Amino acid sequence: MKQLKLPAVFMRGGTSNAVVFNQKDLPQDRALWDEIFLAAIGSPDPNGRQLDGMGGGVSSLSKVCVVGPSTRPDADIDYTFAQVQVKEAKVDYGANCGNMSSAMGPFAIDEGMVKVSGREALVRIHNTNTKKIIHALFSVDEGLAAVDGDLAIPGVSGTGSPVKLEFRDPGGATTGKLLPTGNVVDTLDVPGLGKIRASLVDAANATVWINAKDIGLTGTELPEQLDADAAVMQKLSAIRIAGSVAMGIAANAEEAAKKKSIPFIGFVSPVQDAKLLSGETISANDVDLTGRVISNGQTHRALPLTVSLCMAVASRLEGSVVNEVLRKGLQAEAPVRIGMPSGILTVAATVQQNGGVWHAEQGAFYRTQRRMFEGQVLVRASRVPGVVASGKQKAA
């Protein structure tokens, strides 16, 4: 069979890459989206490389975004994020990607979906995965989203034009509650491990937070070291599964094991010197806490942006596992500097306690983005029989 052509854009948002579609160029029947996304990205690939598609073999490079007209009056566009599993024929819509969120406003401007005048743009984004609103503020250069600038972000070479992302009311993005169990700290009964203290926090994306020392880690381990340690990864997977059930995301362990993208699991440790992926070393004096995150069964090379926001929120919850390792004396409104494998990520989080109830008002950070390719992505017609039958796309 021939191949099908679908209009698409390949973009970098923060430390992630994704194929981005305008919703109008996809079938109206969303049941057909999965087969398109899997074929375009190159999944499933038992070799884990996705050489027959646009993916890069790791979770941060195996993503699809769809942008369409807003279905809410308080937003300019709808944005749907799809995490494509690398080795499995599965597309997950259970979470948002904060890094790719930084590219959605610029995509909308460049596509003419949102009109702008002047040199600055504000695009209000409705993320359909979490039902949350994100404000993207960025510069415009001759009617298009600016790409040149002085902002450097860890994990991305060079500099770019900053995009400020403001996540409004990020609590309860997955479960409807900032603290799904009602507790700042829970004790999970994990099969094979016993009792593990964890903070189960749902801000921008639900995450299970533990202290690195509780599973025999220093907290400064690099991704390759962690991924190669089957025993540690199994421990983290078991804790994540127990946390998922405790948060009400999954009904039981079997269901939790199948939901690979949510919740995330991360471990934190106090400020300390740490070697980076680049070989450089960051000083304990330059960070406020140290963190690592597992994303879809792999150690993230930087930090998922929504999860870093969750970490910053959790650090402000008195008594939480994350708060316990936060640099002492840090002012309540000060941004949190997180030491991670690619460098230092700074996140601002406004958290208040009213009547004994914690509330996350907003979180903000800066990213850069760039449109790298635009045209048509080709997928084998044999991989998308449902789309072929619909007759919407053109054959190559």
Buried (B, 14 or more C-beta within 10 A) or exposed (E): EEBBBBBBBBBBBBBBBBBBBBBEBBBEEEEBBBBBBBBBBBBBBEEBBBEBBBBBBBBBBBBBBBBBEBEEEEBBBBBBBBBBBBBBEBBBBBBBBBBBBBBBBBBBBBBEBBEBEEEEBBBBBBBBBBEBBBBBBBBBEEEEBBBEBEBEBBBBEEEBBBBBBBBBBBBBBBBEBBBBBEBBBBEBEBEEBEEBBBBBBBBBBBBBBBBBBBBEBEBBBBBEEBBEBEEBBEBBBBBBBBBBBBBBBBEEBEEBBEBBBBBBBBBBBBBBBBEBBEEEEBEBEEBBBBBBBBBBBBBBBBBBBBBBBBBBBBBBBEEBBBBBBBBEEBEEEEBBBBBBBBBBBBBBBBBEEEEEEBBBBBBBBBBBBBBEEBEBBBBEBEBBEBBBEEEBBEEE
